[in-house]
Amino acid sequence: PNNTSVPSPLPEPNSSFVCPPPCSSGAQRMELLAAPQQCALACSMARVLTAVLLTMFGLQPLPVSEAVALPARHRLEAVDAPAPRIHVLTVAGKSNIDFTASVQDAVRQTMSSGDRLTTLCEPGCAEASAGRLAGVVEITPEESFSGAACVRNGLSCTGYELAQMRFVYGFVSQVRAAVRSGALADWYLLKDDDTLVDVNGLLSQACGYSHNDLISFAYPVACVGAPAGKFWIAGGRGWLVSGALAEKLAVDFGDRWLGLEADRIAGSSAICLVDPRQQSGYTWDSFVPEVLSWIPGAKLYDAKSIGPPCSWHLGDGIFKMKVQDALPRIRECGADVRPCGGSDVVRTAALASCEGAPACTPVA
């Protein structure tokens, strides 16, 4: 099941199927004997039936490994291979496959054996890429929006707007699949297809911190016009998430996170004064600090505080840097790569804050 570009087949009618979010959430997740197309009806019944059963018969909710709501085509069976050190999740589209492949080739040169790279893409991407992209997983709008249409301010979503949900749904579904299969990675890196990153260097910088803690690393940003004190993360630089935090996000808060993103895509106002494409109100990275605030003890560290840049965003739209031109920007990251666990590891990370986010307006 690892790094395959061919999705598993959908179950036959009346086979065991778990409806995708938000059909099931929290302790009320329930495995349904229903075909995928029956989810819309069965979903509303499941919550009522589950509550009745738990009350009348004293039943316990299913264990996490069995209760995770996940479309059948993204499920993984238990595997014998060890859990990867890191799982890099790249969101991509069909329109720029050659460029995406060139970035992936550079990133893979900084990864170690056993690390995993998955491309979260739109339908048709596997065929269009012809093997040039790693581990293609095609995500349909129907899956990520639980059967509903993607609409923004009354109009059908653009490809860019659909991609915002692909970040959230792709992360949640891949982590849930890992939980089910017993192959949860130590770290997850969620990034754009035009994010160049030195993976070994990044993990070397973070090696003073445990993947068993509820922590993540990113570059905080803001903009002129945003409310005082509000900042978010630069998704184009990537978001490094510990395995423990990834599991907590996906299993316990994944449905809520998906609902938040869907709601903001459907209708929200731009918060940045300069925002020609009106994107600042709904991009996935705009809500990371808010989502982390739901989890007691979760910490977001400023990636600037742990060392030289290990990632670089190659640009937006048609104006993108070439990989070879961007490599010098992250060269210092890999200058001191060393195994984790030595006596010389240090913990220098500062928490992400408004003070560390360019253009953030401090609270008076």
C-alpha positions in Angstrom: 0.0 0.0 0.0 2.9 2.4 0.4 3.6 4.9 -2.4 1.1 3.4 -4.7 -0.7 5.5 -7.4 -3.6 3.1 -7.7 -6.3 3.6 -5.1 -7.9 0.6 -3.5 -11.3 -0.3 -4.9 -14.5 0.9 -3.3 -16.3 -1.8 -1.2 -19.1 -3.7 -2.7 -22.6 -2.8 -1.5 -23.3 -4.2 2.0 -19.6 -4.5 2.8 -18.2 -2.8 5.9 -17.7 0.9 5.2 -17.0 3.9 7.4 -18.7 7.1 6.3 -16.3 10.0 5.8 -16.4 13.1 8.0 -18.5 14.8 9.2 -20.7 11.8 9.3 -19.0 10.5 12.4 -17.1 12.3 15.1 -15.6 11.8 18.5 -17.0 9.0 20.6 -20.0 8.6 18.3 -18.0 7.2 15.4 -19.6 4.0 14.2 -18.8 1.4 11.5 -21.8 1.2 9.2 -22.9 -1.7 7.0 -23.6 0.5 4.0 -22.4 1.3 0.5 -20.7 4.6 0.1 -23.7 6.2 -1.6 -25.8 5.4 1.4 -23.7 7.5 3.7 -25.8 10.6 3.5 -28.8 8.9 4.9 -27.1 6.4 7.2 -24.9 9.2 8.7 -27.8 11.0 10.3 -29.1 7.8 11.8 -25.7 6.7 13.1 -25.4 9.4 15.7 -28.8 8.7 17.1 -28.4 4.9 17.1 -25.0 5.1 18.7 -26.2 7.3 21.5 -29.1 5.0 22.2 -27.0 1.8 22.2 -24.4 3.4 24.5 -27.1 4.4 26.9 -29.4 1.4 26.9 -26.8 -1.4 26.8 -23.7 0.2 28.3 -21.7 -0.3 25.2 -18.3 1.3 24.9 -17.2 3.3 21.8 -15.0 1.4 19.4 -11.2 1.6 20.0 -9.5 4.3 18.0 -7.9 1.8 15.6 -11.4 0.5 14.7 -13.4 3.7 15.0 -11.5 6.1 12.7 -13.8 7.4 10.1 -12.1 6.9 6.7 -13.2 6.3 3.2 -12.5 2.8 2.2 -10.3 3.7 -0.8 -7.8 5.4 1.6 -7.6 2.6 4.1 -4.4 0.7 4.7 -4.1 -2.8 6.1 -1.7 -3.6 8.9 1.9 -3.6 7.6 5.1 -5.3 8.8 7.3 -2.4 7.7 8.5 -0.1 10.5 6.8 3.3 10.8 8.6 6.0 8.8 10.8 8.6 10.4 8.9 11.2 8.4 6.0 11.3 6.0 6.1 14.2 3.6 2.6 15.2 2.3 2.7 17.4 -0.9 -0.5 18.9 -2.3 -0.3 19.2 -6.1 -2.5 19.6 -9.2 -2.4 18.4 -12.8 -1.5 21.8 -14.3 2.2 21.9 -13.4 3.4 18.4 -13.1 6.8 18.9 -14.6 7.7 21.6 -12.1 6.2 19.6 -9.2 8.3 16.6 -10.3 11.5 18.7 -10.4 10.9 19.9 -6.8 10.1 16.4 -5.6 13.3 15.1 -7.2 15.3 17.7 -5.2 13.4 16.9 -2.0 13.9 13.2 -2.3 17.7 13.7 -2.4 17.5 15.0 1.1 15.4 12.1 2.5 16.6 8.8 4.0 15.7 5.3 3.3 12.3 4.5 4.9 11.1 8.1 4.7 7.8 8.4 2.8 6.6 10.9 0.3 2.9 11.2 -0.8 1.4 13.5 -3.5 -2.2 14.6 -2.6 -3.7 15.4 -6.0 -6.8 15.9 -7.9 -8.5 13.1 -10.0 -6.5 12.2 -13.1 -3.2 13.2 -11.6 -1.7 9.7 -11.5 -2.3 9.2 -15.3 -1.1 12.6 -16.2 2.1 12.3 -14.1 3.0 9.0 -15.7 5.0 7.9 -12.7 6.9 11.2 -12.3 5.2 12.0 -8.9 5.7 10.0 -5.8 2.9 8.1 -4.1 0.0 9.8 -5.9 -3.3 9.7 -3.9 -6.2 11.2 -5.9 -8.7 13.0 -3.7 -12.1 13.9 -5.2 -14.1 16.9 -4.1 -16.9 14.6 -3.1 -14.7 12.8 -0.6 -13.2 16.0 0.9 -16.5 17.7 1.2 -18.4 14.6 2.3 -20.6 14.4 -0.8 -21.4 18.1 -0.8 -20.5 20.5 -3.6 -17.7 23.0 -3.0 -19.1 26.5 -3.3 -17.6 29.8 -2.4 -19.8 32.9 -2.1 -22.4 31.1 -4.2 -20.1 30.1 -7.0 -18.5 26.7 -7.8 -15.0 26.5 -6.3 -11.9 27.2 -8.3 -9.0 24.7 -8.4 -7.2 26.8 -5.8 -10.1 26.8 -3.5 -10.6 23.0 -3.8 -6.9 22.6 -3.0 -7.3 24.2 0.4 -9.5 21.4 1.5 -7.1 18.9 -0.1 -4.5 20.0 2.5 -6.8 19.4 5.4 -8.5 16.3 4.1 -5.3 14.8 2.8 -3.5 15.3 6.1 -6.4 13.9 8.2 -7.0 10.9 5.9 -3.3 10.0 5.6 -2.8 10.1 9.4 -6.0 8.2 10.0 -4.8 5.5 7.6 -1.5 5.3 9.4 -3.3 4.9 12.8 -5.3 2.1 11.4 -2.3 0.3 9.9 0.0 0.8 12.9 2.5 2.8 10.8 2.2 6.3 12.2 5.2 8.3 11.2 7.4 10.1 13.8 6.9 13.4 12.0 4.6 14.7 9.2 5.5 17.6 6.9 2.6 19.2 5.1 3.7 21.4 2.2 2.9 22.9 -1.2 4.1 21.3 -4.4 6.5 24.3 -4.9 8.0 24.1 -1.4 11.7 23.1 -1.6 12.9 21.5 1.7 16.0 19.8 3.1 14.3 17.0 5.0 17.4 15.6 6.8 18.5 19.1 7.7 15.1 20.0 9.1 14.9 16.9 11.2 18.4 17.5 12.5 17.4 20.9 13.7 14.3 19.5 15.4 16.0 16.5 16.9 16.1 18.0 20.4 12.4 17.7 20.5 10.3 14.5 20.8 7.8 13.3 18.2 5.9 12.0 21.2 5.1 15.5 22.3 2.2 17.7 21.0 4.5 20.0 19.0 4.9 21.5 15.5 7.2 23.9 13.7 6.4 26.6 11.1 7.1 30.1 10.0 4.6 32.6 11.6 3.3 35.3 9.2 0.6 38.0 9.2 -0.5 40.9 7.1 -1.5 44.6 7.2 -5.2 44.8 7.9 -5.5 41.6 10.0 -6.9 42.0 13.5 -4.4 42.9 16.2 -2.5 39.9 17.5 -3.6 37.6 14.7 -1.0 35.5 12.9 -0.9 32.2 11.0 1.7 30.1 9.4 3.4 30.3 6.0 2.1 27.1 4.4 4.4 27.7 1.5 7.3 27.0 3.8 5.8 23.8 5.2 4.4 22.7 8.5 6.4 20.1 10.5 4.1 18.2 12.9 5.0 15.5 15.5 3.4 12.1 15.2 1.7 12.6 18.5 0.1 15.9 17.5 -0.8 14.6 14.0 -2.7 11.7 15.6 -4.5 14.0 18.0 -5.4 16.4 15.2 -6.6 13.7 12.8 -8.4 11.3 15.1 -9.9 13.6 17.8 -10.2 16.9 15.9 -10.2 16.0 12.2 -13.9 16.3 11.7 -14.0 19.7 13.4 -11.0 20.9 11.4 -12.6 19.7 8.1 -15.8 21.5 9.1 -14.0 24.8 9.8 -12.2 24.7 6.5 -15.4 23.9 4.5 -17.2 26.7 6.3 -14.5 29.3 5.6 -14.3 28.3 1.9 -18.1 28.6 1.6 -18.1 32.2 2.7 -15.5 34.4 4.4 -14.0 37.8 3.8 -10.4 38.6 3.1 -8.6 39.9 6.1 -5.5 41.4 4.4 -5.5 44.9 3.2 -3.5 43.9 0.1 -5.1 40.7 -1.3 -5.9 41.0 -5.0 -7.2 37.4 -5.2 -9.1 37.6 -1.9 -7.5 34.5 -0.5 -6.6 35.5 3.0 -9.9 34.5 4.6 -10.0 30.8 3.7 -6.5 29.3 3.0 -5.8 26.2 5.1 -2.7 27.7 6.8 -4.7 30.7 8.0 -6.3 28.6 10.7 -3.5 26.5 12.1 -3.0 28.5 15.3 -6.8 28.4 15.9 -7.0 24.6 15.3 -4.0 24.0 17.6 -5.8 26.1 20.3 -8.4 23.3 20.5 -5.8 20.8 21.8 -4.7 21.3 25.4 -0.9 21.4 25.6 -0.3 21.7 21.8 2.6 24.0 20.9 3.5 25.8 17.7 7.2 26.7 17.5 8.8 29.3 15.3 10.9 27.5 12.8 13.2 30.5 12.6 14.4 29.9 16.1 15.8 26.4 15.5 18.3 27.2 12.8 18.9 28.4 9.2 16.1 28.0 6.7 15.4 24.4 5.7 12.5 25.2 3.4 11.8 27.8 0.7 8.7 28.7 -1.2 9.4 29.0 -4.9 6.7 31.5 -5.5 3.0 32.0 -6.5 1.3 31.8 -9.8 3.5 31.7 -12.9 6.4 33.5 -11.3 8.3 30.7 -9.7 12.0 30.3 -8.9 13.8 27.4 -10.5 14.9 24.7 -8.1 18.6 25.3 -8.8 18.2 29.0 -8.1 16.5 28.3 -4.7 18.9 25.7 -3.5 21.4 28.3 -2.1 18.6 29.6 0.1 18.5 26.4 2.1 22.2 25.4 1.8 23.1 26.3 5.4 20.3 24.0 6.7 22.2 20.9 5.7 25.6 22.1 6.8 25.5 20.5 10.2 23.3 17.4 9.7 23.8 14.9 12.6 22.0 12.0 14.1 19.5 12.8 16.8 20.0 11.6 20.3 23.6 12.8 20.9 24.6 14.7 24.1 25.0 17.9 22.1 21.4 18.4 21.1 19.9 21.7 22.2 16.4 23.1 22.5 16.4 26.7 21.3 12.9 26.9 19.8 10.7 29.9 20.7 6.9 29.7 20.5 5.4 31.2 17.4 3.9 34.6 18.2 2.7 37.9 16.8 6.1 39.4 17.7 7.8 36.9 15.4 5.3 37.2 12.5 6.1 39.9 9.9 3.4 42.5 9.6 1.6 41.3 12.7 -0.1 44.2 14.7 0.6 43.8 18.4 -2.4 43.9 20.7 -2.5 47.3 22.4 
